[in-house]
Amino acid sequence: MTPDSSEFQTRRSFIKKAGIAATAAAAVGTNIFKTPVYGQTQAPSPGRVIGANERIVVGFVGCGTQGRTHVRSQKANAADNNIVIAAVCDLFSRNLELGRKDAGIDGANCYKDYEKLLERKDIDAI
């Protein structure tokens, strides 16, 4: 059965219609980005400084070899990524102590039970 010529659409006509639709959508969408945010008279600055209230507080679960590698990497780049290492967790006491040293935190922020670490409301990411 061959399609009726009124129902048949060539690749060229499909691409042409898709291009027109994309152009129309782009024209409609550009006005959204020009609108000031929250009644401001100008758009927000892209070079905005992140404050202390926006610092990401991180806890680590698992302080084995790979976990401590993550801790050291995050600690080395903490200022650039605006993070603070708040806690570490591991079942194995030796790994927990090594993770604590690598993170540079006190013993009160070390957990053997990950659920205790998850209960902390000040931690943003695990």
Secondary structure, 3 states (H helix, E strand, C coil): CCCCCCCCCCHHHHHHHHHHHHHHHHHHHHHHHHCCHHHCCCCCCCCCCCCHHHCEEEEEECCCHHHHHHHHHHHHCHHHHCEEEEEEECCCHHHHHHHHHHHCCCHHHEECCHHHHHHCCCCCEC
